[in-house]
Amino acid sequence: MNTDSVLEKVFKAGHIAVTGECGPPRGAMPDVVKEKAEKLRGYVDAVNVTDNQTAMVRMSSFAASLILQQMDLPPVMQMVCRDRNRLAMQADIIGAYSHGINTLLCLSGDHPHFGDHPMAAGVFDLDSIQLIQTVRKMRDEGKFQGGADIKGAPKMFVGAAANPFADPFELRVARLAKKVRAGVEFIQTQCIYNMDKFEQWMKGVRERELHKEVYIMAGVTPMKSVGAARYMKNKVPGMDVPDHLVERMAKTPKEKQPQEGIDICVETIQRLLSIEGVAGIHIMAIEWESAVPEIVERSGLYPRPQL
Protein backbone atom coordinates (compact mmCIF):
# COMPACT_ATOMS: atom_id res chain seq x y z
CA MET A 1 0.00 0.00 0.00
CA ASN A 2 1.28 3.43 -0.95
CA THR A 3 -1.49 5.32 0.85
CA ASP A 4 -4.41 4.93 3.24
CA SER A 5 -6.89 5.49 0.40
CA VAL A 6 -9.97 3.27 0.66
CA LEU A 7 -10.02 3.11 -3.13
CA GLU A 8 -6.47 1.78 -3.25
CA LYS A 9 -7.33 -0.82 -0.62
CA VAL A 10 -10.31 -2.05 -2.66
CA PHE A 11 -8.16 -2.38 -5.78
CA LYS A 12 -5.28 -4.08 -3.97
CA ALA A 13 -7.70 -6.58 -2.41
CA GLY A 14 -8.79 -7.63 -5.89
CA HIS A 15 -12.33 -6.26 -5.80
CA ILE A 16 -14.14 -4.38 -8.56
CA ALA A 17 -14.16 -0.82 -7.24
CA VAL A 18 -17.21 1.44 -7.48
CA THR A 19 -17.17 5.21 -7.25
CA GLY A 20 -19.95 7.77 -7.49
CA GLU A 21 -19.96 11.49 -8.10
CA CYS A 22 -21.07 14.59 -6.23
CA GLY A 23 -21.25 17.93 -7.99
CA PRO A 24 -20.90 20.73 -5.40
CA PRO A 25 -23.67 23.38 -5.36
CA ARG A 26 -23.43 26.86 -6.84
CA GLY A 27 -23.63 28.47 -3.43
CA ALA A 28 -22.73 28.12 0.25
CA MET A 29 -25.05 25.16 0.82
CA PRO A 30 -23.28 22.38 2.71
CA ASP A 31 -26.57 20.57 3.26
CA VAL A 32 -26.87 20.01 -0.49
CA VAL A 33 -23.51 18.22 -0.48
CA LYS A 34 -24.56 16.12 2.50
CA GLU A 35 -27.91 15.20 0.93
CA LYS A 36 -26.32 14.10 -2.35
CA ALA A 37 -23.56 12.14 -0.66
CA GLU A 38 -25.89 10.38 1.78
CA LYS A 39 -27.73 8.78 -1.15
CA LEU A 40 -24.46 7.10 -2.17
CA ARG A 41 -23.52 5.79 1.26
CA GLY A 42 -22.94 2.04 1.27
CA TYR A 43 -23.18 1.74 -2.51
CA VAL A 44 -19.83 3.20 -3.55
CA ASP A 45 -16.30 2.93 -2.18
CA ALA A 46 -15.52 6.61 -2.71
CA VAL A 47 -17.22 9.75 -4.04
CA ASN A 48 -15.73 11.99 -6.71
CA VAL A 49 -16.10 15.69 -5.93
CA THR A 50 -15.98 17.75 -9.10
CA ASP A 51 -13.91 20.92 -9.43
CA ASN A 52 -15.88 23.79 -11.01
CA GLN A 53 -17.33 21.31 -13.48
CA THR A 54 -18.23 22.62 -16.94
CA ALA A 55 -16.16 25.71 -16.05
CA MET A 56 -18.94 27.11 -13.85
CA VAL A 57 -18.36 28.51 -10.37
CA ARG A 58 -19.27 26.09 -7.59
CA MET A 59 -18.30 25.33 -4.02
CA SER A 60 -14.66 24.27 -4.18
CA SER A 61 -13.80 20.62 -4.50
CA PHE A 62 -11.57 20.99 -1.43
CA ALA A 63 -14.43 22.30 0.73
CA ALA A 64 -16.99 19.76 -0.48
CA SER A 65 -14.45 16.93 -0.08
CA LEU A 66 -13.89 18.03 3.50
CA ILE A 67 -17.64 17.81 4.16
CA LEU A 68 -17.64 14.23 2.85
CA GLN A 69 -14.56 13.38 4.90
CA GLN A 70 -16.36 14.60 8.02
CA MET A 71 -19.31 12.36 7.07
CA ASP A 72 -16.95 9.35 6.89
CA LEU A 73 -17.51 9.08 3.13
CA PRO A 74 -14.14 8.82 1.35
CA PRO A 75 -13.82 11.62 -1.22
CA VAL A 76 -11.91 11.62 -4.47
CA MET A 77 -10.93 15.26 -4.73
CA GLN A 78 -10.77 16.45 -8.30
CA MET A 79 -8.25 19.14 -9.23
CA VAL A 80 -8.26 20.92 -12.59
CA CYS A 81 -5.26 22.72 -14.04
CA ARG A 82 -7.47 25.44 -15.50
CA ASP A 83 -7.96 27.49 -12.32
CA ARG A 84 -4.67 27.42 -10.37
CA ASN A 85 -0.96 27.75 -10.87
CA ARG A 86 1.46 25.20 -9.48
CA LEU A 87 1.87 27.01 -6.15
CA ALA A 88 -1.87 27.00 -5.44
CA MET A 89 -2.30 23.39 -6.51
CA GLN A 90 0.51 22.13 -4.29
CA ALA A 91 -0.82 24.22 -1.40
CA ASP A 92 -4.29 22.69 -1.81
CA ILE A 93 -2.84 19.19 -2.00
CA ILE A 94 -1.02 19.69 1.31
CA GLY A 95 -4.09 21.29 2.85
CA ALA A 96 -6.41 18.51 1.70
CA TYR A 97 -4.11 15.79 2.98
CA SER A 98 -3.84 17.61 6.32
CA HIS A 99 -7.59 17.00 6.67
CA GLY A 100 -7.34 13.30 5.80
CA ILE A 101 -8.22 13.60 2.10
CA ASN A 102 -5.92 11.09 0.41
CA THR A 103 -7.26 10.45 -3.11
CA LEU A 104 -6.78 12.94 -5.95
CA LEU A 105 -7.99 13.01 -9.56
CA CYS A 106 -5.79 15.15 -11.82
CA LEU A 107 -7.63 16.85 -14.70
CA SER A 108 -6.99 19.54 -17.28
CA GLY A 109 -10.48 21.06 -16.93
CA ASP A 110 -12.99 22.39 -19.46
CA HIS A 111 -11.97 25.61 -21.19
CA PRO A 112 -13.46 28.76 -19.55
CA HIS A 113 -15.11 29.60 -22.87
CA PHE A 114 -17.68 26.86 -22.22
CA GLY A 115 -18.66 28.09 -18.74
CA ASP A 116 -20.39 31.04 -17.10
CA HIS A 117 -17.25 33.21 -17.10
CA PRO A 118 -16.03 32.96 -20.71
CA MET A 119 -13.82 35.99 -20.14
CA ALA A 120 -11.86 34.20 -17.40
CA ALA A 121 -8.18 33.49 -18.00
CA GLY A 122 -7.37 29.80 -18.10
CA VAL A 123 -4.24 29.23 -16.03
CA PHE A 124 -2.97 25.85 -17.27
CA ASP A 125 0.41 26.46 -15.61
CA LEU A 126 0.70 22.65 -15.54
CA ASP A 127 -1.17 20.15 -17.66
CA SER A 128 -2.74 17.00 -16.20
CA ILE A 129 0.33 14.86 -16.92
CA GLN A 130 2.62 17.37 -15.21
CA LEU A 131 0.21 17.50 -12.26
CA ILE A 132 0.39 13.71 -11.95
CA GLN A 133 4.19 13.95 -11.91
CA THR A 134 4.05 16.72 -9.31
CA VAL A 135 1.82 14.77 -6.91
CA ARG A 136 3.96 11.66 -7.22
CA LYS A 137 7.13 13.71 -6.55
CA MET A 138 5.49 15.25 -3.49
CA ARG A 139 4.45 11.82 -2.20
CA ASP A 140 7.33 9.56 -3.18
CA GLU A 141 10.29 11.93 -2.95
CA GLY A 142 8.98 14.39 -0.37
CA LYS A 143 9.77 17.29 -2.67
CA PHE A 144 7.83 20.17 -4.15
CA GLN A 145 7.71 20.52 -7.92
CA GLY A 146 10.38 23.22 -7.61
CA GLY A 147 12.75 20.87 -5.79
CA ALA A 148 12.48 22.00 -2.15
CA ASP A 149 11.95 19.39 0.57
CA ILE A 150 8.50 18.86 2.11
CA LYS A 151 8.19 18.26 5.83
CA GLY A 152 5.14 16.01 5.94
CA ALA A 153 4.65 14.64 2.43
CA PRO A 154 1.02 14.23 1.26
CA LYS A 155 0.44 10.51 0.66
CA MET A 156 -2.10 10.81 -2.15
CA PHE A 157 -3.48 7.97 -4.28
CA VAL A 158 -3.21 9.50 -7.74
CA GLY A 159 -5.83 9.24 -10.47
CA ALA A 160 -6.61 10.84 -13.80
CA ALA A 161 -9.20 10.71 -16.57
CA ALA A 162 -9.19 9.16 -20.04
CA ASN A 163 -11.52 9.67 -22.98
CA PRO A 164 -11.47 6.60 -25.25
CA PHE A 165 -13.72 8.38 -27.77
CA ALA A 166 -11.95 11.68 -28.47
CA ASP A 167 -10.35 12.39 -31.82
CA PRO A 168 -7.95 11.28 -33.08
CA PHE A 169 -8.97 7.86 -31.76
CA GLU A 170 -5.64 6.34 -32.82
CA LEU A 171 -3.81 8.39 -30.18
CA ARG A 172 -6.08 7.58 -27.23
CA VAL A 173 -4.04 4.60 -25.99
CA ALA A 174 -0.78 6.52 -26.42
CA ARG A 175 -2.25 9.36 -24.33
CA LEU A 176 -3.07 6.87 -21.57
CA ALA A 177 0.47 5.48 -21.79
CA LYS A 178 1.88 8.96 -21.13
CA LYS A 179 -0.20 9.24 -17.95
CA VAL A 180 0.94 5.79 -16.85
CA ARG A 181 4.58 6.81 -17.36
CA ALA A 182 3.89 9.97 -15.37
CA GLY A 183 2.82 7.83 -12.43
CA VAL A 184 -0.97 7.69 -12.47
CA GLU A 185 -2.36 4.80 -10.42
CA PHE A 186 -6.03 4.71 -11.42
CA ILE A 187 -8.01 5.99 -14.38
CA GLN A 188 -11.65 6.99 -14.70
CA THR A 189 -12.98 7.10 -18.25
CA GLN A 190 -15.46 9.34 -20.03
CA CYS A 191 -19.08 8.11 -20.04
CA ILE A 192 -19.30 4.93 -22.11
CA TYR A 193 -22.20 4.38 -24.50
CA ASN A 194 -20.40 3.10 -27.59
CA MET A 195 -19.35 -0.28 -26.25
CA ASP A 196 -17.80 -1.49 -29.50
CA LYS A 197 -15.43 1.47 -29.60
CA PHE A 198 -14.59 1.12 -25.91
CA GLU A 199 -13.75 -2.55 -26.40
CA GLN A 200 -11.50 -1.56 -29.30
CA TRP A 201 -9.74 0.93 -27.01
CA MET A 202 -9.35 -1.68 -24.29
CA LYS A 203 -7.83 -4.08 -26.82
CA GLY A 204 -5.15 -1.46 -27.51
CA VAL A 205 -4.67 -1.00 -23.76
CA ARG A 206 -4.12 -4.73 -23.29
CA GLU A 207 -1.74 -4.94 -26.26
CA ARG A 208 0.51 -2.46 -24.48
CA GLU A 209 -0.19 -4.18 -21.13
CA LEU A 210 -1.22 -0.87 -19.59
CA HIS A 211 -4.05 -2.58 -17.67
CA LYS A 212 -1.32 -4.28 -15.63
CA GLU A 213 0.14 -0.91 -14.61
CA VAL A 214 -2.98 1.14 -13.84
CA TYR A 215 -6.46 0.40 -12.49
CA ILE A 216 -9.04 1.34 -15.14
CA MET A 217 -12.49 2.41 -13.98
CA ALA A 218 -15.10 2.46 -16.74
CA GLY A 219 -17.39 5.50 -16.55
CA VAL A 220 -21.15 5.26 -16.98
CA THR A 221 -23.97 7.80 -16.82
CA PRO A 222 -27.66 6.84 -16.74
CA MET A 223 -29.79 8.82 -19.20
CA LYS A 224 -32.93 10.26 -17.64
CA SER A 225 -34.73 11.15 -20.89
CA VAL A 226 -34.43 11.13 -24.67
CA GLY A 227 -33.65 14.83 -24.41
CA ALA A 228 -30.64 14.06 -22.25
CA ALA A 229 -29.53 11.39 -24.72
CA ARG A 230 -29.75 13.80 -27.64
CA TYR A 231 -27.95 16.53 -25.69
CA MET A 232 -25.05 14.24 -24.84
CA LYS A 233 -24.87 13.00 -28.42
CA ASN A 234 -24.94 16.42 -30.07
CA LYS A 235 -23.71 18.98 -27.53
CA VAL A 236 -21.12 17.38 -25.26
CA PRO A 237 -17.59 17.32 -26.74
CA GLY A 238 -15.89 13.94 -26.70
CA MET A 239 -19.12 12.01 -26.06
CA ASP A 240 -20.10 9.10 -28.33
CA VAL A 241 -23.77 8.11 -28.02
CA PRO A 242 -24.83 5.62 -30.73
CA ASP A 243 -28.04 6.28 -32.64
CA HIS A 244 -29.61 3.01 -31.50
CA LEU A 245 -29.55 4.16 -27.86
CA VAL A 246 -31.16 7.50 -28.72
CA GLU A 247 -33.81 5.65 -30.73
CA ARG A 248 -34.40 3.22 -27.86
CA MET A 249 -35.03 6.11 -25.48
CA ALA A 250 -37.23 7.88 -28.06
CA LYS A 251 -39.44 4.79 -28.47
CA THR A 252 -39.96 4.57 -24.71
CA PRO A 253 -42.98 6.42 -23.24
CA LYS A 254 -41.89 9.62 -21.52
CA GLU A 255 -42.85 8.47 -18.04
CA LYS A 256 -40.82 5.27 -18.45
CA GLN A 257 -37.68 6.87 -19.89
CA PRO A 258 -35.87 7.26 -16.53
CA GLN A 259 -36.26 3.52 -15.88
CA GLU A 260 -35.14 2.72 -19.42
CA GLY A 261 -32.05 4.85 -18.85
CA ILE A 262 -31.25 2.87 -15.71
CA ASP A 263 -31.80 -0.39 -17.60
CA ILE A 264 -29.34 0.69 -20.31
CA CYS A 265 -26.80 1.67 -17.65
CA VAL A 266 -27.08 -1.72 -15.92
CA GLU A 267 -26.72 -3.56 -19.24
CA THR A 268 -23.64 -1.48 -20.02
CA ILE A 269 -22.03 -2.25 -16.66
CA GLN A 270 -22.67 -5.97 -17.03
CA ARG A 271 -20.93 -5.94 -20.40
CA LEU A 272 -18.09 -3.81 -19.04
CA LEU A 273 -17.45 -6.28 -16.24
CA SER A 274 -16.76 -8.99 -18.81
CA ILE A 275 -13.90 -7.00 -20.39
CA GLU A 276 -10.39 -7.95 -19.33
CA GLY A 277 -8.64 -4.98 -17.77
CA VAL A 278 -11.69 -3.22 -16.33
CA ALA A 279 -10.96 -2.86 -12.60
CA GLY A 280 -13.86 -0.69 -11.53
CA ILE A 281 -17.00 1.24 -12.42
CA HIS A 282 -17.39 5.00 -12.03
CA ILE A 283 -21.07 6.01 -11.92
CA MET A 284 -21.72 9.63 -12.88
CA ALA A 285 -25.42 10.01 -12.09
CA ILE A 286 -25.47 13.76 -12.62
CA GLU A 287 -28.05 15.31 -10.27
CA TRP A 288 -29.64 11.84 -10.06
CA GLU A 289 -27.84 10.27 -7.12
CA SER A 290 -31.01 8.40 -6.12
CA ALA A 291 -30.54 6.11 -9.13
CA VAL A 292 -27.19 4.79 -7.92
CA PRO A 293 -28.42 2.19 -5.38
CA GLU A 294 -30.58 0.40 -7.97
CA ILE A 295 -27.78 0.49 -10.56
CA VAL A 296 -25.22 -0.94 -8.13
CA GLU A 297 -27.54 -3.64 -6.81
CA ARG A 298 -28.79 -4.80 -10.22
CA SER A 299 -25.24 -4.84 -11.58
CA GLY A 300 -24.20 -7.35 -8.91
CA LEU A 301 -21.87 -4.88 -7.22
CA TYR A 302 -23.66 -4.80 -3.86
CA PRO A 303 -22.80 -5.12 -1.04
CA ARG A 304 -19.51 -3.27 -1.19
CA PRO A 305 -16.47 -4.90 0.44
CA GLN A 306 -15.71 -3.93 4.02
CA LEU A 307 -11.98 -3.39 4.42
C-alpha positions as CSV (number, residue, x, y, z in Angstrom):
1,M,0.0,0.0,0.0
2,N,1.3,3.4,-1.0
3,T,-1.5,5.3,0.8
4,D,-4.4,4.9,3.2
5,S,-6.9,5.5,0.4
6,V,-10.0,3.3,0.7
7,L,-10.0,3.1,-3.1
8,E,-6.5,1.8,-3.3
9,K,-7.3,-0.8,-0.6
10,V,-10.3,-2.1,-2.7
11,F,-8.2,-2.4,-5.8
12,K,-5.3,-4.1,-4.0
13,A,-7.7,-6.6,-2.4
14,G,-8.8,-7.6,-5.9
15,H,-12.3,-6.3,-5.8
16,I,-14.1,-4.4,-8.6
17,A,-14.2,-0.8,-7.2
18,V,-17.2,1.4,-7.5
19,T,-17.2,5.2,-7.3
20,G,-19.9,7.8,-7.5
21,E,-20.0,11.5,-8.1
22,C,-21.1,14.6,-6.2
23,G,-21.2,17.9,-8.0
24,P,-20.9,20.7,-5.4
25,P,-23.7,23.4,-5.4
26,R,-23.4,26.9,-6.8
27,G,-23.6,28.5,-3.4
28,A,-22.7,28.1,0.2
29,M,-25.1,25.2,0.8
30,P,-23.3,22.4,2.7
31,D,-26.6,20.6,3.3
32,V,-26.9,20.0,-0.5
33,V,-23.5,18.2,-0.5
34,K,-24.6,16.1,2.5
35,E,-27.9,15.2,0.9
36,K,-26.3,14.1,-2.3
37,A,-23.6,12.1,-0.7
38,E,-25.9,10.4,1.8
39,K,-27.7,8.8,-1.2
40,L,-24.5,7.1,-2.2
41,R,-23.5,5.8,1.3
42,G,-22.9,2.0,1.3
43,Y,-23.2,1.7,-2.5
44,V,-19.8,3.2,-3.6
45,D,-16.3,2.9,-2.2
46,A,-15.5,6.6,-2.7
47,V,-17.2,9.7,-4.0
48,N,-15.7,12.0,-6.7
49,V,-16.1,15.7,-5.9
50,T,-16.0,17.8,-9.1
51,D,-13.9,20.9,-9.4
52,N,-15.9,23.8,-11.0
53,Q,-17.3,21.3,-13.5
54,T,-18.2,22.6,-16.9
55,A,-16.2,25.7,-16.1
56,M,-18.9,27.1,-13.9
57,V,-18.4,28.5,-10.4
58,R,-19.3,26.1,-7.6
59,M,-18.3,25.3,-4.0
60,S,-14.7,24.3,-4.2
61,S,-13.8,20.6,-4.5
62,F,-11.6,21.0,-1.4
63,A,-14.4,22.3,0.7
64,A,-17.0,19.8,-0.5
65,S,-14.4,16.9,-0.1
66,L,-13.9,18.0,3.5
67,I,-17.6,17.8,4.2
68,L,-17.6,14.2,2.9
69,Q,-14.6,13.4,4.9
70,Q,-16.4,14.6,8.0
71,M,-19.3,12.4,7.1
72,D,-16.9,9.3,6.9
73,L,-17.5,9.1,3.1
74,P,-14.1,8.8,1.3
75,P,-13.8,11.6,-1.2
76,V,-11.9,11.6,-4.5
77,M,-10.9,15.3,-4.7
78,Q,-10.8,16.5,-8.3
79,M,-8.3,19.1,-9.2
80,V,-8.3,20.9,-12.6
81,C,-5.3,22.7,-14.0
82,R,-7.5,25.4,-15.5
83,D,-8.0,27.5,-12.3
84,R,-4.7,27.4,-10.4
85,N,-1.0,27.8,-10.9
86,R,1.5,25.2,-9.5
87,L,1.9,27.0,-6.2
88,A,-1.9,27.0,-5.4
89,M,-2.3,23.4,-6.5
90,Q,0.5,22.1,-4.3
91,A,-0.8,24.2,-1.4
92,D,-4.3,22.7,-1.8
93,I,-2.8,19.2,-2.0
94,I,-1.0,19.7,1.3
95,G,-4.1,21.3,2.8
96,A,-6.4,18.5,1.7
97,Y,-4.1,15.8,3.0
98,S,-3.8,17.6,6.3
99,H,-7.6,17.0,6.7
100,G,-7.3,13.3,5.8
101,I,-8.2,13.6,2.1
102,N,-5.9,11.1,0.4
103,T,-7.3,10.4,-3.1
104,L,-6.8,12.9,-5.9
105,L,-8.0,13.0,-9.6
106,C,-5.8,15.1,-11.8
107,L,-7.6,16.9,-14.7
108,S,-7.0,19.5,-17.3
109,G,-10.5,21.1,-16.9
110,D,-13.0,22.4,-19.5
111,H,-12.0,25.6,-21.2
112,P,-13.5,28.8,-19.5
113,H,-15.1,29.6,-22.9
114,F,-17.7,26.9,-22.2
115,G,-18.7,28.1,-18.7
116,D,-20.4,31.0,-17.1
117,H,-17.2,33.2,-17.1
118,P,-16.0,33.0,-20.7
119,M,-13.8,36.0,-20.1
120,A,-11.9,34.2,-17.4
121,A,-8.2,33.5,-18.0
122,G,-7.4,29.8,-18.1
123,V,-4.2,29.2,-16.0
124,F,-3.0,25.8,-17.3
125,D,0.4,26.5,-15.6
126,L,0.7,22.7,-15.5
127,D,-1.2,20.2,-17.7
128,S,-2.7,17.0,-16.2
129,I,0.3,14.9,-16.9
130,Q,2.6,17.4,-15.2
131,L,0.2,17.5,-12.3
132,I,0.4,13.7,-11.9
133,Q,4.2,14.0,-11.9
134,T,4.1,16.7,-9.3
135,V,1.8,14.8,-6.9
136,R,4.0,11.7,-7.2
137,K,7.1,13.7,-6.6
138,M,5.5,15.2,-3.5
139,R,4.5,11.8,-2.2
140,D,7.3,9.6,-3.2
141,E,10.3,11.9,-3.0
142,G,9.0,14.4,-0.4
143,K,9.8,17.3,-2.7
144,F,7.8,20.2,-4.1
145,Q,7.7,20.5,-7.9
146,G,10.4,23.2,-7.6
147,G,12.7,20.9,-5.8
148,A,12.5,22.0,-2.2
149,D,11.9,19.4,0.6
150,I,8.5,18.9,2.1
151,K,8.2,18.3,5.8
152,G,5.1,16.0,5.9
153,A,4.7,14.6,2.4
154,P,1.0,14.2,1.3
155,K,0.4,10.5,0.7
156,M,-2.1,10.8,-2.1
157,F,-3.5,8.0,-4.3
158,V,-3.2,9.5,-7.7
159,G,-5.8,9.2,-10.5
160,A,-6.6,10.8,-13.8
161,A,-9.2,10.7,-16.6
162,A,-9.2,9.2,-20.0
163,N,-11.5,9.7,-23.0
164,P,-11.5,6.6,-25.2
165,F,-13.7,8.4,-27.8
166,A,-12.0,11.7,-28.5
167,D,-10.4,12.4,-31.8
168,P,-8.0,11.3,-33.1
169,F,-9.0,7.9,-31.8
170,E,-5.6,6.3,-32.8
171,L,-3.8,8.4,-30.2
172,R,-6.1,7.6,-27.2
173,V,-4.0,4.6,-26.0
174,A,-0.8,6.5,-26.4
175,R,-2.3,9.4,-24.3
176,L,-3.1,6.9,-21.6
177,A,0.5,5.5,-21.8
178,K,1.9,9.0,-21.1
179,K,-0.2,9.2,-17.9
180,V,0.9,5.8,-16.9
181,R,4.6,6.8,-17.4
182,A,3.9,10.0,-15.4
183,G,2.8,7.8,-12.4
184,V,-1.0,7.7,-12.5
185,E,-2.4,4.8,-10.4
186,F,-6.0,4.7,-11.4
187,I,-8.0,6.0,-14.4
188,Q,-11.6,7.0,-14.7
189,T,-13.0,7.1,-18.2
190,Q,-15.5,9.3,-20.0
191,C,-19.1,8.1,-20.0
192,I,-19.3,4.9,-22.1
193,Y,-22.2,4.4,-24.5
194,N,-20.4,3.1,-27.6
195,M,-19.4,-0.3,-26.3
196,D,-17.8,-1.5,-29.5
197,K,-15.4,1.5,-29.6
198,F,-14.6,1.1,-25.9
199,E,-13.8,-2.5,-26.4
200,Q,-11.5,-1.6,-29.3
201,W,-9.7,0.9,-27.0
202,M,-9.3,-1.7,-24.3
203,K,-7.8,-4.1,-26.8
204,G,-5.2,-1.5,-27.5
205,V,-4.7,-1.0,-23.8
206,R,-4.1,-4.7,-23.3
207,E,-1.7,-4.9,-26.3
208,R,0.5,-2.5,-24.5
209,E,-0.2,-4.2,-21.1
210,L,-1.2,-0.9,-19.6
211,H,-4.0,-2.6,-17.7
212,K,-1.3,-4.3,-15.6
213,E,0.1,-0.9,-14.6
214,V,-3.0,1.1,-13.8
215,Y,-6.5,0.4,-12.5
216,I,-9.0,1.3,-15.1
217,M,-12.5,2.4,-14.0
218,A,-15.1,2.5,-16.7
219,G,-17.4,5.5,-16.5
220,V,-21.2,5.3,-17.0
221,T,-24.0,7.8,-16.8
222,P,-27.7,6.8,-16.7
223,M,-29.8,8.8,-19.2
224,K,-32.9,10.3,-17.6
225,S,-34.7,11.1,-20.9
226,V,-34.4,11.1,-24.7
227,G,-33.6,14.8,-24.4
228,A,-30.6,14.1,-22.2
229,A,-29.5,11.4,-24.7
230,R,-29.8,13.8,-27.6
231,Y,-28.0,16.5,-25.7
232,M,-25.1,14.2,-24.8
233,K,-24.9,13.0,-28.4
234,N,-24.9,16.4,-30.1
235,K,-23.7,19.0,-27.5
236,V,-21.1,17.4,-25.3
237,P,-17.6,17.3,-26.7
238,G,-15.9,13.9,-26.7
239,M,-19.1,12.0,-26.1
240,D,-20.1,9.1,-28.3
241,V,-23.8,8.1,-28.0
242,P,-24.8,5.6,-30.7
243,D,-28.0,6.3,-32.6
244,H,-29.6,3.0,-31.5
245,L,-29.6,4.2,-27.9
246,V,-31.2,7.5,-28.7
247,E,-33.8,5.6,-30.7
248,R,-34.4,3.2,-27.9
249,M,-35.0,6.1,-25.5
250,A,-37.2,7.9,-28.1
251,K,-39.4,4.8,-28.5
252,T,-40.0,4.6,-24.7
253,P,-43.0,6.4,-23.2
254,K,-41.9,9.6,-21.5
255,E,-42.8,8.5,-18.0
256,K,-40.8,5.3,-18.4
257,Q,-37.7,6.9,-19.9
258,P,-35.9,7.3,-16.5
259,Q,-36.3,3.5,-15.9
260,E,-35.1,2.7,-19.4
261,G,-32.1,4.8,-18.9
262,I,-31.3,2.9,-15.7
263,D,-31.8,-0.4,-17.6
264,I,-29.3,0.7,-20.3
265,C,-26.8,1.7,-17.6
266,V,-27.1,-1.7,-15.9
267,E,-26.7,-3.6,-19.2
268,T,-23.6,-1.5,-20.0
269,I,-22.0,-2.2,-16.7
270,Q,-22.7,-6.0,-17.0
271,R,-20.9,-5.9,-20.4
272,L,-18.1,-3.8,-19.0
273,L,-17.4,-6.3,-16.2
274,S,-16.8,-9.0,-18.8
275,I,-13.9,-7.0,-20.4
276,E,-10.4,-8.0,-19.3
277,G,-8.6,-5.0,-17.8
278,V,-11.7,-3.2,-16.3
279,A,-11.0,-2.9,-12.6
280,G,-13.9,-0.7,-11.5
281,I,-17.0,1.2,-12.4
282,H,-17.4,5.0,-12.0
283,I,-21.1,6.0,-11.9
284,M,-21.7,9.6,-12.9
285,A,-25.4,10.0,-12.1
286,I,-25.5,13.8,-12.6
287,E,-28.1,15.3,-10.3
288,W,-29.6,11.8,-10.1
289,E,-27.8,10.3,-7.1
290,S,-31.0,8.4,-6.1
291,A,-30.5,6.1,-9.1
292,V,-27.2,4.8,-7.9
293,P,-28.4,2.2,-5.4
294,E,-30.6,0.4,-8.0
295,I,-27.8,0.5,-10.6
296,V,-25.2,-0.9,-8.1
297,E,-27.5,-3.6,-6.8
298,R,-28.8,-4.8,-10.2
299,S,-25.2,-4.8,-11.6
300,G,-24.2,-7.3,-8.9
301,L,-21.9,-4.9,-7.2
302,Y,-23.7,-4.8,-3.9
303,P,-22.8,-5.1,-1.0
304,R,-19.5,-3.3,-1.2
305,P,-16.5,-4.9,0.4
306,Q,-15.7,-3.9,4.0
307,L,-12.0,-3.4,4.4
